[in-house]
Amino acid sequence: MQRHDYTGIDIDPEYVEFAKNHHPRGRFLAMDARHMDFPADSFDICMFTGVLHHLDNGTAVAIFKDVERVLRKDGHVLISEPVFTKGKLISHFLLSLDRGKFVRDVAGYKSLFANLKIVDEGFFPFSVHRFWSVVLQRHEGPVS
């Protein structure tokens, strides 16, 4: 069986300790994702699951800038985030109560990572919510 190594980071040391205690196979570090202590081209995959709706635009854009640096040229970024969806009143209400104060529509999320290209995207239901999932890659040439 192939073993996959993974590293998780969070700016809050308490969340890092929780992860270490519950997922002993992973490596978890307290670190600011805007300025990661990893060399360039370190990771095959960077993943954000339900994180971006807790970050303001400036913080998220700065994180994606450093993600581009640590992501290998053939690497991918995987994201899943709740989206406000017309006609989903219960979802709207619950998202408005969420600790994450930056739930966006799809265009709002896309504005955070303009220098990465979308290679796949879709939607999936989660509870009463609708989540957007996206796979990103680094651009090979200059970004227009």
Chimera marker file (.cmm) of the C-alpha trace (Angstrom):
<marker_set name="trace">
<marker id="1" x="0.000" y="0.000" z="0.000" r="1" g="1" b="0" radius="0.5"/>
<marker id="2" x="1.325" y="3.432" z="-0.928" r="1" g="1" b="0" radius="0.5"/>
<marker id="3" x="1.775" y="5.890" z="1.931" r="1" g="1" b="0" radius="0.5"/>
<marker id="4" x="0.874" y="9.518" z="1.442" r="1" g="1" b="0" radius="0.5"/>
<marker id="5" x="2.437" y="12.172" z="3.644" r="1" g="1" b="0" radius="0.5"/>
<marker id="6" x="0.536" y="15.294" z="4.532" r="1" g="1" b="0" radius="0.5"/>
<marker id="7" x="1.198" y="18.527" z="6.339" r="1" g="1" b="0" radius="0.5"/>
<marker id="8" x="-1.436" y="20.744" z="7.895" r="1" g="1" b="0" radius="0.5"/>
<marker id="9" x="-0.938" y="24.310" z="9.017" r="1" g="1" b="0" radius="0.5"/>
<marker id="10" x="-2.980" y="26.714" z="11.070" r="1" g="1" b="0" radius="0.5"/>
<marker id="11" x="-2.141" y="30.047" z="12.611" r="1" g="1" b="0" radius="0.5"/>
<marker id="12" x="-3.759" y="28.974" z="15.911" r="1" g="1" b="0" radius="0.5"/>
<marker id="13" x="-1.497" y="26.650" z="17.981" r="1" g="1" b="0" radius="0.5"/>
<marker id="14" x="-4.545" y="25.167" z="19.764" r="1" g="1" b="0" radius="0.5"/>
<marker id="15" x="-5.966" y="23.894" z="16.450" r="1" g="1" b="0" radius="0.5"/>
<marker id="16" x="-2.547" y="22.484" z="15.585" r="1" g="1" b="0" radius="0.5"/>
<marker id="17" x="-2.394" y="20.569" z="18.900" r="1" g="1" b="0" radius="0.5"/>
<marker id="18" x="-5.913" y="19.246" z="18.331" r="1" g="1" b="0" radius="0.5"/>
<marker id="19" x="-4.925" y="17.983" z="14.864" r="1" g="1" b="0" radius="0.5"/>
<marker id="20" x="-1.735" y="16.381" z="16.197" r="1" g="1" b="0" radius="0.5"/>
<marker id="21" x="-3.726" y="14.536" z="18.854" r="1" g="1" b="0" radius="0.5"/>
<marker id="22" x="-6.426" y="13.313" z="16.456" r="1" g="1" b="0" radius="0.5"/>
<marker id="23" x="-4.363" y="12.593" z="13.339" r="1" g="1" b="0" radius="0.5"/>
<marker id="24" x="-0.974" y="11.231" z="14.423" r="1" g="1" b="0" radius="0.5"/>
<marker id="25" x="0.089" y="10.238" z="10.876" r="1" g="1" b="0" radius="0.5"/>
<marker id="26" x="0.117" y="13.849" z="9.726" r="1" g="1" b="0" radius="0.5"/>
<marker id="27" x="2.567" y="16.639" z="10.391" r="1" g="1" b="0" radius="0.5"/>
<marker id="28" x="0.938" y="19.778" z="11.785" r="1" g="1" b="0" radius="0.5"/>
<marker id="29" x="2.584" y="23.144" z="12.263" r="1" g="1" b="0" radius="0.5"/>
<marker id="30" x="1.538" y="26.506" z="13.658" r="1" g="1" b="0" radius="0.5"/>
<marker id="31" x="2.257" y="28.850" z="10.783" r="1" g="1" b="0" radius="0.5"/>
<marker id="32" x="0.893" y="31.896" z="8.979" r="1" g="1" b="0" radius="0.5"/>
<marker id="33" x="-0.111" y="30.696" z="5.504" r="1" g="1" b="0" radius="0.5"/>
<marker id="34" x="0.690" y="34.127" z="4.058" r="1" g="1" b="0" radius="0.5"/>
<marker id="35" x="4.388" y="33.478" z="4.732" r="1" g="1" b="0" radius="0.5"/>
<marker id="36" x="4.958" y="29.718" z="4.851" r="1" g="1" b="0" radius="0.5"/>
<marker id="37" x="8.294" y="28.310" z="5.992" r="1" g="1" b="0" radius="0.5"/>
<marker id="38" x="8.537" y="25.849" z="3.110" r="1" g="1" b="0" radius="0.5"/>
<marker id="39" x="10.863" y="26.006" z="0.113" r="1" g="1" b="0" radius="0.5"/>
<marker id="40" x="9.438" y="26.801" z="-3.321" r="1" g="1" b="0" radius="0.5"/>
<marker id="41" x="7.935" y="23.859" z="-5.226" r="1" g="1" b="0" radius="0.5"/>
<marker id="42" x="7.404" y="21.773" z="-2.051" r="1" g="1" b="0" radius="0.5"/>
<marker id="43" x="3.893" y="20.390" z="-2.464" r="1" g="1" b="0" radius="0.5"/>
<marker id="44" x="1.965" y="18.314" z="-4.987" r="1" g="1" b="0" radius="0.5"/>
<marker id="45" x="-1.395" y="19.332" z="-3.530" r="1" g="1" b="0" radius="0.5"/>
<marker id="46" x="-2.606" y="22.235" z="-1.411" r="1" g="1" b="0" radius="0.5"/>
<marker id="47" x="-6.108" y="21.806" z="-0.034" r="1" g="1" b="0" radius="0.5"/>
<marker id="48" x="-8.636" y="24.225" z="1.446" r="1" g="1" b="0" radius="0.5"/>
<marker id="49" x="-11.816" y="22.685" z="2.840" r="1" g="1" b="0" radius="0.5"/>
<marker id="50" x="-14.205" y="25.153" z="4.398" r="1" g="1" b="0" radius="0.5"/>
<marker id="51" x="-11.400" y="27.620" z="5.146" r="1" g="1" b="0" radius="0.5"/>
<marker id="52" x="-11.775" y="30.531" z="2.750" r="1" g="1" b="0" radius="0.5"/>
<marker id="53" x="-15.109" y="31.705" z="4.114" r="1" g="1" b="0" radius="0.5"/>
<marker id="54" x="-13.262" y="32.517" z="7.348" r="1" g="1" b="0" radius="0.5"/>
<marker id="55" x="-10.740" y="34.793" z="5.598" r="1" g="1" b="0" radius="0.5"/>
<marker id="56" x="-11.088" y="38.353" z="4.368" r="1" g="1" b="0" radius="0.5"/>
<marker id="57" x="-10.083" y="39.050" z="0.759" r="1" g="1" b="0" radius="0.5"/>
<marker id="58" x="-6.653" y="40.524" z="1.564" r="1" g="1" b="0" radius="0.5"/>
<marker id="59" x="-5.636" y="37.578" z="3.727" r="1" g="1" b="0" radius="0.5"/>
<marker id="60" x="-6.905" y="35.010" z="1.203" r="1" g="1" b="0" radius="0.5"/>
<marker id="61" x="-5.132" y="36.703" z="-1.730" r="1" g="1" b="0" radius="0.5"/>
<marker id="62" x="-1.861" y="36.780" z="0.243" r="1" g="1" b="0" radius="0.5"/>
<marker id="63" x="-2.238" y="33.082" z="1.088" r="1" g="1" b="0" radius="0.5"/>
<marker id="64" x="-2.784" y="32.153" z="-2.554" r="1" g="1" b="0" radius="0.5"/>
<marker id="65" x="0.310" y="34.107" z="-3.513" r="1" g="1" b="0" radius="0.5"/>
<marker id="66" x="2.392" y="31.938" z="-1.180" r="1" g="1" b="0" radius="0.5"/>
<marker id="67" x="0.517" y="28.795" z="-2.267" r="1" g="1" b="0" radius="0.5"/>
<marker id="68" x="1.670" y="29.515" z="-5.839" r="1" g="1" b="0" radius="0.5"/>
<marker id="69" x="5.243" y="29.627" z="-4.521" r="1" g="1" b="0" radius="0.5"/>
<marker id="70" x="5.138" y="26.328" z="-2.587" r="1" g="1" b="0" radius="0.5"/>
<marker id="71" x="3.083" y="24.425" z="-5.189" r="1" g="1" b="0" radius="0.5"/>
<marker id="72" x="5.028" y="22.307" z="-7.674" r="1" g="1" b="0" radius="0.5"/>
<marker id="73" x="4.591" y="23.202" z="-11.339" r="1" g="1" b="0" radius="0.5"/>
<marker id="74" x="2.463" y="20.108" z="-11.952" r="1" g="1" b="0" radius="0.5"/>
<marker id="75" x="0.689" y="20.444" z="-8.591" r="1" g="1" b="0" radius="0.5"/>
<marker id="76" x="-2.954" y="21.168" z="-7.859" r="1" g="1" b="0" radius="0.5"/>
<marker id="77" x="-4.969" y="23.218" z="-5.400" r="1" g="1" b="0" radius="0.5"/>
<marker id="78" x="-8.220" y="21.633" z="-4.190" r="1" g="1" b="0" radius="0.5"/>
<marker id="79" x="-10.937" y="23.824" z="-2.709" r="1" g="1" b="0" radius="0.5"/>
<marker id="80" x="-14.456" y="23.264" z="-1.396" r="1" g="1" b="0" radius="0.5"/>
<marker id="81" x="-16.468" y="26.135" z="0.032" r="1" g="1" b="0" radius="0.5"/>
<marker id="82" x="-20.101" y="26.915" z="0.809" r="1" g="1" b="0" radius="0.5"/>
<marker id="83" x="-21.713" y="29.345" z="-1.601" r="1" g="1" b="0" radius="0.5"/>
<marker id="84" x="-24.731" y="31.561" z="-1.275" r="1" g="1" b="0" radius="0.5"/>
<marker id="85" x="-27.316" y="30.104" z="-3.636" r="1" g="1" b="0" radius="0.5"/>
<marker id="86" x="-30.510" y="31.787" z="-4.804" r="1" g="1" b="0" radius="0.5"/>
<marker id="87" x="-33.576" y="30.021" z="-3.464" r="1" g="1" b="0" radius="0.5"/>
<marker id="88" x="-31.822" y="28.239" z="-0.573" r="1" g="1" b="0" radius="0.5"/>
<marker id="89" x="-33.331" y="30.285" z="2.252" r="1" g="1" b="0" radius="0.5"/>
<marker id="90" x="-32.406" y="27.937" z="5.100" r="1" g="1" b="0" radius="0.5"/>
<marker id="91" x="-28.838" y="27.744" z="3.804" r="1" g="1" b="0" radius="0.5"/>
<marker id="92" x="-28.656" y="31.554" z="3.569" r="1" g="1" b="0" radius="0.5"/>
<marker id="93" x="-29.882" y="31.880" z="7.137" r="1" g="1" b="0" radius="0.5"/>
<marker id="94" x="-27.471" y="29.283" z="8.540" r="1" g="1" b="0" radius="0.5"/>
<marker id="95" x="-24.513" y="30.672" z="6.594" r="1" g="1" b="0" radius="0.5"/>
<marker id="96" x="-25.288" y="34.125" z="7.969" r="1" g="1" b="0" radius="0.5"/>
<marker id="97" x="-24.878" y="32.650" z="11.482" r="1" g="1" b="0" radius="0.5"/>
<marker id="98" x="-21.621" y="30.832" z="10.634" r="1" g="1" b="0" radius="0.5"/>
<marker id="99" x="-18.393" y="31.993" z="12.308" r="1" g="1" b="0" radius="0.5"/>
<marker id="100" x="-17.075" y="32.497" z="8.784" r="1" g="1" b="0" radius="0.5"/>
<marker id="101" x="-18.123" y="36.009" z="7.861" r="1" g="1" b="0" radius="0.5"/>
<marker id="102" x="-16.798" y="35.841" z="4.302" r="1" g="1" b="0" radius="0.5"/>
<marker id="103" x="-19.062" y="33.362" z="2.517" r="1" g="1" b="0" radius="0.5"/>
<marker id="104" x="-18.937" y="34.411" z="-1.134" r="1" g="1" b="0" radius="0.5"/>
<marker id="105" x="-20.603" y="33.570" z="-4.375" r="1" g="1" b="0" radius="0.5"/>
<marker id="106" x="-18.514" y="31.706" z="-6.972" r="1" g="1" b="0" radius="0.5"/>
<marker id="107" x="-17.265" y="34.933" z="-8.582" r="1" g="1" b="0" radius="0.5"/>
<marker id="108" x="-16.129" y="36.148" z="-5.165" r="1" g="1" b="0" radius="0.5"/>
<marker id="109" x="-14.088" y="33.002" z="-4.556" r="1" g="1" b="0" radius="0.5"/>
<marker id="110" x="-12.619" y="33.134" z="-8.061" r="1" g="1" b="0" radius="0.5"/>
<marker id="111" x="-11.390" y="36.682" z="-7.444" r="1" g="1" b="0" radius="0.5"/>
<marker id="112" x="-9.077" y="35.360" z="-4.703" r="1" g="1" b="0" radius="0.5"/>
<marker id="113" x="-6.871" y="33.257" z="-6.965" r="1" g="1" b="0" radius="0.5"/>
<marker id="114" x="-6.654" y="35.077" z="-10.273" r="1" g="1" b="0" radius="0.5"/>
<marker id="115" x="-3.106" y="33.777" z="-10.891" r="1" g="1" b="0" radius="0.5"/>
<marker id="116" x="-4.140" y="30.118" z="-10.766" r="1" g="1" b="0" radius="0.5"/>
<marker id="117" x="-6.139" y="28.467" z="-13.540" r="1" g="1" b="0" radius="0.5"/>
<marker id="118" x="-9.274" y="26.427" z="-13.009" r="1" g="1" b="0" radius="0.5"/>
<marker id="119" x="-8.976" y="22.924" z="-14.457" r="1" g="1" b="0" radius="0.5"/>
<marker id="120" x="-12.216" y="21.507" z="-13.013" r="1" g="1" b="0" radius="0.5"/>
<marker id="121" x="-15.132" y="22.746" z="-10.954" r="1" g="1" b="0" radius="0.5"/>
<marker id="122" x="-18.552" y="21.660" z="-9.798" r="1" g="1" b="0" radius="0.5"/>
<marker id="123" x="-21.118" y="21.765" z="-7.029" r="1" g="1" b="0" radius="0.5"/>
<marker id="124" x="-22.186" y="19.263" z="-4.407" r="1" g="1" b="0" radius="0.5"/>
<marker id="125" x="-24.833" y="19.318" z="-1.672" r="1" g="1" b="0" radius="0.5"/>
<marker id="126" x="-23.744" y="19.221" z="1.939" r="1" g="1" b="0" radius="0.5"/>
<marker id="127" x="-26.547" y="19.235" z="4.476" r="1" g="1" b="0" radius="0.5"/>
<marker id="128" x="-28.816" y="22.127" z="3.466" r="1" g="1" b="0" radius="0.5"/>
<marker id="129" x="-25.963" y="23.943" z="1.758" r="1" g="1" b="0" radius="0.5"/>
<marker id="130" x="-24.527" y="23.972" z="-1.722" r="1" g="1" b="0" radius="0.5"/>
<marker id="131" x="-20.731" y="23.758" z="-1.908" r="1" g="1" b="0" radius="0.5"/>
<marker id="132" x="-18.520" y="24.739" z="-4.795" r="1" g="1" b="0" radius="0.5"/>
<marker id="133" x="-15.499" y="22.563" z="-5.450" r="1" g="1" b="0" radius="0.5"/>
<marker id="134" x="-12.644" y="23.541" z="-7.711" r="1" g="1" b="0" radius="0.5"/>
<marker id="135" x="-9.299" y="22.177" z="-8.856" r="1" g="1" b="0" radius="0.5"/>
<marker id="136" x="-6.608" y="24.735" z="-9.705" r="1" g="1" b="0" radius="0.5"/>
<marker id="137" x="-3.160" y="24.624" z="-11.302" r="1" g="1" b="0" radius="0.5"/>
<marker id="138" x="-0.362" y="27.128" z="-11.675" r="1" g="1" b="0" radius="0.5"/>
<marker id="139" x="-0.329" y="29.002" z="-14.971" r="1" g="1" b="0" radius="0.5"/>
<marker id="140" x="2.520" y="27.894" z="-17.229" r="1" g="1" b="0" radius="0.5"/>
<marker id="141" x="3.089" y="31.275" z="-18.843" r="1" g="1" b="0" radius="0.5"/>
<marker id="142" x="2.314" y="34.922" z="-18.123" r="1" g="1" b="0" radius="0.5"/>
<marker id="143" x="-1.104" y="35.621" z="-16.660" r="1" g="1" b="0" radius="0.5"/>
<marker id="144" x="-3.263" y="38.044" z="-18.622" r="1" g="1" b="0" radius="0.5"/>
<link id1="1" id2="2" r="1" g="1" b="0" radius="0.2"/>
<link id1="2" id2="3" r="1" g="1" b="0" radius="0.2"/>
<link id1="3" id2="4" r="1" g="1" b="0" radius="0.2"/>
<link id1="4" id2="5" r="1" g="1" b="0" radius="0.2"/>
<link id1="5" id2="6" r="1" g="1" b="0" radius="0.2"/>
<link id1="6" id2="7" r="1" g="1" b="0" radius="0.2"/>
<link id1="7" id2="8" r="1" g="1" b="0" radius="0.2"/>
<link id1="8" id2="9" r="1" g="1" b="0" radius="0.2"/>
<link id1="9" id2="10" r="1" g="1" b="0" radius="0.2"/>
<link id1="10" id2="11" r="1" g="1" b="0" radius="0.2"/>
<link id1="11" id2="12" r="1" g="1" b="0" radius="0.2"/>
<link id1="12" id2="13" r="1" g="1" b="0" radius="0.2"/>
<link id1="13" id2="14" r="1" g="1" b="0" radius="0.2"/>
<link id1="14" id2="15" r="1" g="1" b="0" radius="0.2"/>
<link id1="15" id2="16" r="1" g="1" b="0" radius="0.2"/>
<link id1="16" id2="17" r="1" g="1" b="0" radius="0.2"/>
<link id1="17" id2="18" r="1" g="1" b="0" radius="0.2"/>
<link id1="18" id2="19" r="1" g="1" b="0" radius="0.2"/>
<link id1="19" id2="20" r="1" g="1" b="0" radius="0.2"/>
<link id1="20" id2="21" r="1" g="1" b="0" radius="0.2"/>
<link id1="21" id2="22" r="1" g="1" b="0" radius="0.2"/>
<link id1="22" id2="23" r="1" g="1" b="0" radius="0.2"/>
<link id1="23" id2="24" r="1" g="1" b="0" radius="0.2"/>
<link id1="24" id2="25" r="1" g="1" b="0" radius="0.2"/>
<link id1="25" id2="26" r="1" g="1" b="0" radius="0.2"/>
<link id1="26" id2="27" r="1" g="1" b="0" radius="0.2"/>
<link id1="27" id2="28" r="1" g="1" b="0" radius="0.2"/>
<link id1="28" id2="29" r="1" g="1" b="0" radius="0.2"/>
<link id1="29" id2="30" r="1" g="1" b="0" radius="0.2"/>
<link id1="30" id2="31" r="1" g="1" b="0" radius="0.2"/>
<link id1="31" id2="32" r="1" g="1" b="0" radius="0.2"/>
<link id1="32" id2="33" r="1" g="1" b="0" radius="0.2"/>
<link id1="33" id2="34" r="1" g="1" b="0" radius="0.2"/>
<link id1="34" id2="35" r="1" g="1" b="0" radius="0.2"/>
<link id1="35" id2="36" r="1" g="1" b="0" radius="0.2"/>
<link id1="36" id2="37" r="1" g="1" b="0" radius="0.2"/>
<link id1="37" id2="38" r="1" g="1" b="0" radius="0.2"/>
<link id1="38" id2="39" r="1" g="1" b="0" radius="0.2"/>
<link id1="39" id2="40" r="1" g="1" b="0" radius="0.2"/>
<link id1="40" id2="41" r="1" g="1" b="0" radius="0.2"/>
<link id1="41" id2="42" r="1" g="1" b="0" radius="0.2"/>
<link id1="42" id2="43" r="1" g="1" b="0" radius="0.2"/>
<link id1="43" id2="44" r="1" g="1" b="0" radius="0.2"/>
<link id1="44" id2="45" r="1" g="1" b="0" radius="0.2"/>
<link id1="45" id2="46" r="1" g="1" b="0" radius="0.2"/>
<link id1="46" id2="47" r="1" g="1" b="0" radius="0.2"/>
<link id1="47" id2="48" r="1" g="1" b="0" radius="0.2"/>
<link id1="48" id2="49" r="1" g="1" b="0" radius="0.2"/>
<link id1="49" id2="50" r="1" g="1" b="0" radius="0.2"/>
<link id1="50" id2="51" r="1" g="1" b="0" radius="0.2"/>
<link id1="51" id2="52" r="1" g="1" b="0" radius="0.2"/>
<link id1="52" id2="53" r="1" g="1" b="0" radius="0.2"/>
<link id1="53" id2="54" r="1" g="1" b="0" radius="0.2"/>
<link id1="54" id2="55" r="1" g="1" b="0" radius="0.2"/>
<link id1="55" id2="56" r="1" g="1" b="0" radius="0.2"/>
<link id1="56" id2="57" r="1" g="1" b="0" radius="0.2"/>
<link id1="57" id2="58" r="1" g="1" b="0" radius="0.2"/>
<link id1="58" id2="59" r="1" g="1" b="0" radius="0.2"/>
<link id1="59" id2="60" r="1" g="1" b="0" radius="0.2"/>
<link id1="60" id2="61" r="1" g="1" b="0" radius="0.2"/>
<link id1="61" id2="62" r="1" g="1" b="0" radius="0.2"/>
<link id1="62" id2="63" r="1" g="1" b="0" radius="0.2"/>
<link id1="63" id2="64" r="1" g="1" b="0" radius="0.2"/>
<link id1="64" id2="65" r="1" g="1" b="0" radius="0.2"/>
<link id1="65" id2="66" r="1" g="1" b="0" radius="0.2"/>
<link id1="66" id2="67" r="1" g="1" b="0" radius="0.2"/>
<link id1="67" id2="68" r="1" g="1" b="0" radius="0.2"/>
<link id1="68" id2="69" r="1" g="1" b="0" radius="0.2"/>
<link id1="69" id2="70" r="1" g="1" b="0" radius="0.2"/>
<link id1="70" id2="71" r="1" g="1" b="0" radius="0.2"/>
<link id1="71" id2="72" r="1" g="1" b="0" radius="0.2"/>
<link id1="72" id2="73" r="1" g="1" b="0" radius="0.2"/>
<link id1="73" id2="74" r="1" g="1" b="0" radius="0.2"/>
<link id1="74" id2="75" r="1" g="1" b="0" radius="0.2"/>
<link id1="75" id2="76" r="1" g="1" b="0" radius="0.2"/>
<link id1="76" id2="77" r="1" g="1" b="0" radius="0.2"/>
<link id1="77" id2="78" r="1" g="1" b="0" radius="0.2"/>
<link id1="78" id2="79" r="1" g="1" b="0" radius="0.2"/>
<link id1="79" id2="80" r="1" g="1" b="0" radius="0.2"/>
<link id1="80" id2="81" r="1" g="1" b="0" radius="0.2"/>
<link id1="81" id2="82" r="1" g="1" b="0" radius="0.2"/>
<link id1="82" id2="83" r="1" g="1" b="0" radius="0.2"/>
<link id1="83" id2="84" r="1" g="1" b="0" radius="0.2"/>
<link id1="84" id2="85" r="1" g="1" b="0" radius="0.2"/>
<link id1="85" id2="86" r="1" g="1" b="0" radius="0.2"/>
<link id1="86" id2="87" r="1" g="1" b="0" radius="0.2"/>
<link id1="87" id2="88" r="1" g="1" b="0" radius="0.2"/>
<link id1="88" id2="89" r="1" g="1" b="0" radius="0.2"/>
<link id1="89" id2="90" r="1" g="1" b="0" radius="0.2"/>
<link id1="90" id2="91" r="1" g="1" b="0" radius="0.2"/>
<link id1="91" id2="92" r="1" g="1" b="0" radius="0.2"/>
<link id1="92" id2="93" r="1" g="1" b="0" radius="0.2"/>
<link id1="93" id2="94" r="1" g="1" b="0" radius="0.2"/>
<link id1="94" id2="95" r="1" g="1" b="0" radius="0.2"/>
<link id1="95" id2="96" r="1" g="1" b="0" radius="0.2"/>
<link id1="96" id2="97" r="1" g="1" b="0" radius="0.2"/>
<link id1="97" id2="98" r="1" g="1" b="0" radius="0.2"/>
<link id1="98" id2="99" r="1" g="1" b="0" radius="0.2"/>
<link id1="99" id2="100" r="1" g="1" b="0" radius="0.2"/>
<link id1="100" id2="101" r="1" g="1" b="0" radius="0.2"/>
<link id1="101" id2="102" r="1" g="1" b="0" radius="0.2"/>
<link id1="102" id2="103" r="1" g="1" b="0" radius="0.2"/>
<link id1="103" id2="104" r="1" g="1" b="0" radius="0.2"/>
<link id1="104" id2="105" r="1" g="1" b="0" radius="0.2"/>
<link id1="105" id2="106" r="1" g="1" b="0" radius="0.2"/>
<link id1="106" id2="107" r="1" g="1" b="0" radius="0.2"/>
<link id1="107" id2="108" r="1" g="1" b="0" radius="0.2"/>
<link id1="108" id2="109" r="1" g="1" b="0" radius="0.2"/>
<link id1="109" id2="110" r="1" g="1" b="0" radius="0.2"/>
<link id1="110" id2="111" r="1" g="1" b="0" radius="0.2"/>
<link id1="111" id2="112" r="1" g="1" b="0" radius="0.2"/>
<link id1="112" id2="113" r="1" g="1" b="0" radius="0.2"/>
<link id1="113" id2="114" r="1" g="1" b="0" radius="0.2"/>
<link id1="114" id2="115" r="1" g="1" b="0" radius="0.2"/>
<link id1="115" id2="116" r="1" g="1" b="0" radius="0.2"/>
<link id1="116" id2="117" r="1" g="1" b="0" radius="0.2"/>
<link id1="117" id2="118" r="1" g="1" b="0" radius="0.2"/>
<link id1="118" id2="119" r="1" g="1" b="0" radius="0.2"/>
<link id1="119" id2="120" r="1" g="1" b="0" radius="0.2"/>
<link id1="120" id2="121" r="1" g="1" b="0" radius="0.2"/>
<link id1="121" id2="122" r="1" g="1" b="0" radius="0.2"/>
<link id1="122" id2="123" r="1" g="1" b="0" radius="0.2"/>
<link id1="123" id2="124" r="1" g="1" b="0" radius="0.2"/>
<link id1="124" id2="125" r="1" g="1" b="0" radius="0.2"/>
<link id1="125" id2="126" r="1" g="1" b="0" radius="0.2"/>
<link id1="126" id2="127" r="1" g="1" b="0" radius="0.2"/>
<link id1="127" id2="128" r="1" g="1" b="0" radius="0.2"/>
<link id1="128" id2="129" r="1" g="1" b="0" radius="0.2"/>
<link id1="129" id2="130" r="1" g="1" b="0" radius="0.2"/>
<link id1="130" id2="131" r="1" g="1" b="0" radius="0.2"/>
<link id1="131" id2="132" r="1" g="1" b="0" radius="0.2"/>
<link id1="132" id2="133" r="1" g="1" b="0" radius="0.2"/>
<link id1="133" id2="134" r="1" g="1" b="0" radius="0.2"/>
<link id1="134" id2="135" r="1" g="1" b="0" radius="0.2"/>
<link id1="135" id2="136" r="1" g="1" b="0" radius="0.2"/>
<link id1="136" id2="137" r="1" g="1" b="0" radius="0.2"/>
<link id1="137" id2="138" r="1" g="1" b="0" radius="0.2"/>
<link id1="138" id2="139" r="1" g="1" b="0" radius="0.2"/>
<link id1="139" id2="140" r="1" g="1" b="0" radius="0.2"/>
<link id1="140" id2="141" r="1" g="1" b="0" radius="0.2"/>
<link id1="141" id2="142" r="1" g="1" b="0" radius="0.2"/>
<link id1="142" id2="143" r="1" g="1" b="0" radius="0.2"/>
<link id1="143" id2="144" r="1" g="1" b="0" radius="0.2"/>
</marker_set>
